Amino acid sequence: MPYIVTPTAIPDILMLEPKVFGDSRGFFYESFNDQHFAETTGLNIKFVQDNHSRSAKGVLRGLHYQLQQPQGKLVRVVRGAVFDVAVDIRRRSPTFGKWVGCELSEDNHRQFWVPPGFAHGFVVLSDIADFLYKTTDYYAPAHERCIAWNDPDVGIEWPAEMHPQLSVKDLQGKCFKEADVFN
């Protein structure tokens, strides 16, 4: 198999670690194969859009989600490092309001599967980070929502000594108690 799949503390969120072939010349790994993804995760997912963002150290993006056209995201970092977070915003879920986070980097090659029904965000730990994500639905700005990155009810433990740089949209993120969530 091209990667090892490990459930996180929220079982619907998966960590994928690819098999990397490397030598003194560099490395190679298969970052995505539809058949292997389905076999190793048990999920039959259709990805419709690939996104690439570049951000400077301290940039925090999130916590984003779409109420309609919810997006599942398979995310990874190809340059630099980020701390990546997903928050369960499915009201009927036993893990509603809980979060999981992990470091994704160009060195560990990890991928994070964040299914629809979760708010997602990350903060850049390196000088620059190139962040790639495959999505299961198209971007729909009219349906996009944002939860405040530092909401005390969610209680994300972001990396210490962080001075986040936020967009205007992210500065206006709602508190978790007032946010629109999935039923």
Backbone hydrogen bonds in HBPLUS format (Angstrom, degrees):
<---DONOR---> <-ACCEPTOR-->    atom                        ^
c    i                          cat <-CA-CA->   ^        H-A-AA   ^      H-
h    n   atom  resd res      DA  || num        DHA   H-A  angle D-A-AA Bond
n    s   type  num  typ     dist DA aas  dist angle  dist       angle   num
A0019-LYS N   A0002-PRO O   2.52 MM  17  5.23 150.2  1.60 154.0 150.4     1
A0004-ILE N   A0017-GLU O   2.78 MM  13  5.10 154.4  1.84 141.4 142.7     2
A0017-GLU N   A0004-ILE O   2.83 MM  13  5.10 161.7  1.87 148.7 155.0     3
A0006-THR N   A0015-MET O   2.83 MM   9  5.10 161.4  1.86 151.7 158.0     4
A0015-MET N   A0006-THR O   2.84 MM   9  5.10 169.0  1.86 149.7 153.6     5
A0008-THR N   A0013-ILE O   3.13 MM   5  5.90 142.7  2.27 176.6 168.1     6
A0013-ILE N   A0010-ILE O   2.86 MM   3  5.73 160.2  1.90 135.8 141.4     7
A0014-LEU N   A0113-TRP O   3.23 MM  99  5.00 146.4  2.35 129.3 137.6     8
A0113-TRP N   A0014-LEU O   2.80 MM  99  5.00 170.2  1.81 152.1 155.6     9
A0016-LEU N   A0111-GLN O   2.79 MM  95  4.93 173.1  1.80 145.5 147.5    10
A0111-GLN N   A0016-LEU O   2.80 MM  95  4.93 151.2  1.88 148.8 155.6    11
A0021-PHE N   A0028-PHE O   2.84 MM   7  5.17 175.8  1.84 164.1 162.7    12
A0028-PHE N   A0021-PHE O   2.70 MM   7  5.17 137.6  1.87 142.2 156.6    13
A0023-ASP N   A0026-GLY O   2.91 MM   3  5.56 156.0  1.97 155.0 162.0    14
A0026-GLY N   A0023-ASP O   3.07 MM   3  5.56 150.9  2.16 115.3 123.0    15
A0037-PHE N   A0033-ASN O   2.81 MM   4  5.94 160.4  1.84 164.0 170.8    16
A0038-ALA N   A0034-ASP O   3.05 MM   4  6.23 164.5  2.07 149.8 153.0    17
A0039-GLU N   A0035-GLN O   2.99 MM   4  6.24 160.8  2.03 149.5 155.2    18
A0040-THR N   A0036-HIS O   2.89 MM   4  5.97 163.4  1.92 151.9 155.6    19
A0041-THR N   A0037-PHE O   2.96 MM   4  5.86 150.5  2.04 148.1 155.4    20
A0042-GLY N   A0038-ALA O   2.85 MM   4  5.13 142.2  2.00 132.5 141.6    21
A0048-VAL N   A0135-THR O   2.78 MM  87  6.04 154.9  1.85 160.2 167.5    22
A0135-THR N   A0049-GLN O   2.79 MM  86  5.28 156.3  1.84 158.1 163.3    23
A0051-ASN N   A0133-TYR O   2.76 MM  82  5.23 156.7  1.81 151.3 159.5    24
A0133-TYR N   A0051-ASN O   2.97 MM  82  5.23 158.5  2.01 139.9 143.4    25
A0053-SER N   A0131-PHE O   2.85 MM  78  5.19 163.0  1.88 151.0 156.7    26
A0131-PHE N   A0053-SER O   2.78 MM  78  5.19 164.8  1.80 159.1 163.7    27
A0055-SER N   A0129-ALA O   2.98 MM  74  5.44 154.0  2.05 148.0 156.4    28
A0129-ALA N   A0055-SER O   2.88 MM  74  5.44 144.9  2.01 153.9 163.1    29
A0059-VAL N   A0056-ALA O   3.09 MM   3  5.78 164.3  2.12 139.8 142.0    30
A0057-LYS N   A0127-ASP O   2.98 MM  70  4.64 131.9  2.22 128.4 121.6    31
A0058-GLY N   A0124-VAL O   3.02 MM  66  5.18 172.4  2.03 132.8 134.7    32
A0165-GLN N   A0058-GLY O   2.79 MM 107  5.66 151.8  1.86 134.0 135.2    33
A0124-VAL N   A0059-VAL O   3.03 MM  65  5.59 151.3  2.11 146.1 154.7    34
A0060-LEU N   A0165-GLN O   2.97 MM 105  5.81 168.4  1.99 149.2 149.1    35
A0061-ARG N   A0122-PHE O   2.87 MM  61  5.51 158.7  1.91 164.0 169.0    36
A0122-PHE N   A0061-ARG O   2.88 MM  61  5.51 146.3  1.99 146.6 157.6    37
A0147-ILE N   A0063-LEU O   2.93 MM  84  5.17 157.2  1.98 145.2 151.0    38
A0064-HIS N   A0120-HIS O   2.74 MM  56  5.20 150.1  1.82 154.0 144.3    39
A0120-HIS N   A0064-HIS O   2.87 MM  56  5.20 155.7  1.92 137.4 144.3    40
A0065-TYR N   A0145-ARG O   3.19 MM  80  5.46 143.2  2.34 144.2 143.7    41
A0145-ARG N   A0065-TYR O   2.74 MM  80  5.46 158.2  1.78 165.6 166.0    42
A0067-LEU N   A0143-HIS O   3.01 MM  76  5.59 152.6  2.09 154.8 148.8    43
A0136-THR N   A0072-GLY O   3.02 MM  64  5.10 140.0  2.18 139.5 145.4    44
A0073-LYS N   A0114-VAL O   2.68 MM  41  5.08 162.7  1.71 148.0 154.0    45
A0114-VAL N   A0073-LYS O   2.78 MM  41  5.08 173.5  1.78 160.0 162.3    46
A0074-LEU N   A0134-LYS O   2.97 MM  60  5.14 156.1  2.03 142.9 150.6    47
A0134-LYS N   A0074-LEU O   2.97 MM  60  5.14 157.9  2.02 140.3 144.4    48
A0075-VAL N   A0112-PHE O   2.97 MM  37  5.28 166.3  1.99 149.1 149.4    49
A0112-PHE N   A0075-VAL O   2.99 MM  37  5.28 152.3  2.07 140.9 149.7    50
A0076-ARG N   A0132-LEU O   2.90 MM  56  5.37 147.7  2.00 156.0 161.1    51
A0132-LEU N   A0076-ARG O   2.81 MM  56  5.37 168.1  1.82 161.6 165.2    52
A0078-VAL N   A0130-ASP O   3.01 MM  52  5.69 154.0  2.08 153.0 161.0    53
A0130-ASP N   A0079-ARG O   2.87 MM  51  4.92 148.9  1.96 129.9 138.0    54
A0106-GLU N   A0080-GLY O   2.93 MM  26  5.62 151.4  2.01 163.5 168.2    55
A0125-LEU N   A0081-ALA O   2.88 MM  44  5.41 163.1  1.91 137.4 141.8    56
A0082-VAL N   A0104-LEU O   2.91 MM  22  5.48 158.1  1.96 159.4 166.7    57
A0104-LEU N   A0082-VAL O   3.00 MM  22  5.48 156.2  2.06 147.9 155.7    58
A0083-PHE N   A0123-VAL O   2.91 MM  40  5.41 156.7  1.96 154.5 161.9    59
A0123-VAL N   A0083-PHE O   3.03 MM  40  5.41 149.9  2.12 140.9 149.8    60
A0084-ASP N   A0102-CYS O   2.79 MM  18  5.45 165.7  1.81 168.9 163.9    61
A0102-CYS N   A0084-ASP O   2.94 MM  18  5.45 147.0  2.05 146.3 156.9    62
A0085-VAL N   A0121-GLY O   2.81 MM  36  5.31 163.9  1.83 166.7 162.7    63
A0121-GLY N   A0085-VAL O   3.03 MM  36  5.31 156.1  2.09 148.4 149.4    64
A0086-ALA N   A0100-VAL O   2.96 MM  14  5.62 156.6  2.01 161.6 168.4    65
A0100-VAL N   A0086-ALA O   3.02 MM  14  5.62 150.4  2.11 153.7 163.1    66
A0087-VAL N   A0119-ALA O   2.84 MM  32  5.05 157.3  1.89 144.6 151.1    67
A0119-ALA N   A0087-VAL O   2.88 MM  32  5.05 153.3  1.95 147.1 151.1    68
A0088-ASP N   A0098-LYS O   2.94 MM  10  5.68 161.1  1.97 167.2 172.7    69
A0097-GLY N   A0088-ASP O   2.77 MM   9  5.35 169.7  1.78 153.4 153.4    70
A0089-ILE N   A0117-GLY O   3.10 MM  28  5.84 160.9  2.14 151.6 155.6    71
A0182-PHE N   A0089-ILE O   2.95 MM  93  6.09 154.4  2.02 165.0 168.8    72
A0093-SER N   A0090-ARG O   2.85 MM   3  5.39 165.7  1.87 128.2 132.1    73
A0091-ARG N   A0182-PHE O   2.74 MM  91  5.90 162.2  1.77 161.3 158.2    74
A0096-PHE N   A0093-SER O   3.17 MM   3  5.11 157.6  2.22 113.1 111.0    75
A0098-LYS N   A0095-THR O   2.93 MM   3  5.39 160.2  1.97 139.6 140.6    76
A0109-HIS N   A0105-SER O   3.09 MM   4  5.96 144.4  2.22 145.4 153.0    77
A0143-HIS N   A0140-ALA O   2.86 MM   3  5.61 155.1  1.92 127.1 134.4    78
A0144-GLU N   A0141-PRO O   3.28 MM   3  5.03 160.9  2.31  98.5 104.2    79
A0174-LYS N   A0146-CYS O   2.91 MM  28  6.29 155.4  1.97 148.7 140.6    80
A0148-ALA N   A0174-LYS O   2.71 MM  26  5.29 165.9  1.73 142.2 142.9    81
A0151-ASP N   A0148-ALA O   3.31 MM   3  5.39 156.4  2.37 117.8 114.0    82
A0154-VAL N   A0151-ASP O   3.25 MM   3  5.59 135.3  2.46 105.4 116.0    83
A0155-GLY N   A0151-ASP O   2.97 MM   4  6.20 170.0  1.98 156.5 159.8    84
A0171-LEU N   A0167-SER O   2.93 MM   4  6.19 145.2  2.05 147.9 157.9    85
A0172-GLN N   A0169-LYS O   3.14 MM   3  5.32 141.0  2.30  98.9 109.9    86
A0173-GLY N   A0170-ASP O   3.23 MM   3  5.15 162.3  2.26 107.6 107.5    87
A0178-GLU N   A0175-CYS O   3.03 MM   3  5.53 140.9  2.19 112.2 122.8    88
A0179-ALA N   A0175-CYS O   3.09 MM   4  6.15 118.1  2.49 145.9 162.3    89
A0179-ALA N   A0176-PHE O   3.21 MM   3  5.10 151.9  2.29 100.6 109.0    90
